[in-house]
Amino acid sequence: MPDVFLFLAQQPVLLLFAVIGVGSAIGHVKVRGVGLGAAAVLFLAIGLSAWASSYGVDLEITEALGTLGLTLFTFCVGIVSGATFFSSLRRSLAPILAMAGVLVLGAVVAVGAGRVLGLDSAVVAGAWAGAVTNTPALAAARDAAGDDAGPTIGYAVTYLFGVVGMLVAVSAALRHRDRDTDAPPVLVNRTVRVEVTGNPSVQDLEHRHADRIKFSRVRRGEESPIRTADDADLLLLDDLVTVVGPAEDVDAVTRELGHTSSHRLEADRLYLDVRRVTVSTQQAAGHTIAELDLLHRFGATISRVRRGDVDVVATDDFQLQLGDRVRVIAPRERMVEVSTWFGDSSRGLSDITPVVLGLGMAAGILVGSVAFPVPGRLFSIGSAAGTLLVGLVLGRVGRIGPVVTAMPYTAAQAIAELGLLMFLAQAGTRAGAQIGAAFTSGDWLRILALGVLVTGVVATGLYVVMRRMFHIGGTRLSGLMGGAQTQPAVLAFANARTGYDARVALGYALVYPAAMITKIVLGQVLGGL
């Protein structure tokens, strides 16, 4: 076996993909319906590296490969979440501050328990960094303490439970996710007969229902042609209209206007056709639906947009991205023209937009490397947080002039998953190489007890505060806990359990930058005690 480890140590790329492949296969094995998913790659890498260390072989994947994987992952998470992140940020400042408070509480507990256990302050700082699985916090602690060995030993002993403990907490958060009140609603179509005489306008009705509904078709009386609805349309007595939206909102607008008609305008294809079209051209991507002006361009309208596996109502301010699938309603004779204009190509799903990927990654790494002076040292947020922030901005902006700044959802998810697996494999081999030396320390049991306590306090604190104070659903909370732990393995586990629900990535992206900054600052404070 030592010969095999020596060979793998000389072939880091081979080692990387072997760990990814075997670890992913293990992750697919489920016990009582639960599997580790991508987190199995991390645990396999830790085990292999620790095993190799017992033979005196340093089995570690090159750090540059891990950094590449992590930055690809965080950049693509930002791209995917950018469109919804900033709208969520305005109402999520309190949860972000509460998350930072929980991390501070974990640091206070670490200091107090460390003194009770008789541990050196440098070891406590490293143990805290491992319990919250944050390597930049470890670096800050080592610099502040002026000691490399103590913090590193503490980190290595507590890191593994920092991952496992938070996976258990995420499992608890997801146990009743079917009761989440923030789940994306299922959209329905309904034809409504107008029985009111006030001539309400389509635009007023949509705004009155906070743009959760969309009027897609209008027919004057029984015999006139069906046409696409316009915001300026006034609804007259006996008009037939098709309403799209969540069932609760469609019920409300039905009661407001009249009653459900026995006619189904969406089933009549004599005048209008309907088709799912993939956005794959630069001219359509990065614009809001209102900016496309489809009604005057083609006599067409969009009723729904499908991004990933979720259908949403096509509001005027919804910004389209490459790879989105839009439900277009248009005159039969113009449907081919509309499809051609949008592109309707599978390339829209897989185009990695290399200009955005390359320049965005470079910009994010530069942002992460900018050093800010703080008392006693220079502070930088690191390449992971930098690429996440740039990704969020690019995903929100959508386009700059003729350049589309977002990536197709499918392509971004694929790159993010590959990057995540690369990082987990590298992080696992690095942690595994440190474990052997750490456990030769006579203090390892006390250090492990401290790590279990800190991880438990942080996990429990996040769960209680976010569920009880802010009523955050389990699905979003699972991503938030992964972001607060700054641990991609936790995010991967939550994604696997939820089928890549978009709320998981949104929760992760929402708190990750603040969590990273908070941990680095706390690492410096603990190391300097």
Secondary structure, DSSP 8 states (H G I E B T S, - for coil): -HHHHHHHHT-HHHHHHHHHHHHHHHHT--BTTB--TTHHHHHHHHHHHHHHHTTT------HHHHHHHHHHHHHHHHHHHHHHHHHHHTT-HHHHHHHHHHHHHHHHHHHHHHHHHT--HHHHHHHHHHHTT-HHHHHHHHHHHT-SHHHHHHHHHHHHHHHHHHHHHHHHHHTTGGG-SSS---EEEEEEEE--SS--BHHHHHHHTTT--EEEEEESTTTS-EEE--TT-B--TT-EEEEEEEHHHHHHHHHHHEEE-S--GGG-TTTEEEEEEEB-STTTTTSBHHHH-HHHHHS-EEEEEEETTEEEE--TT-B--TT-EEEEEEEGGGHHHHHHHHB--THHHH---HHHHHHHHHHHHHHHH--EEETTEEE--HHHHHHHHHHHHHHHH-EETTEE----HHHHHHHHHHHHHHHHHHHHHHHHHHHHHHHTSTTHHHHHHHHHHHHHHHHHHHHHIIIIIS---HHHHHHHHHHHTT-HHHHHHHHHHHTS-HHHHHHHHHHHHHHHHHHHHHHHHHHT-
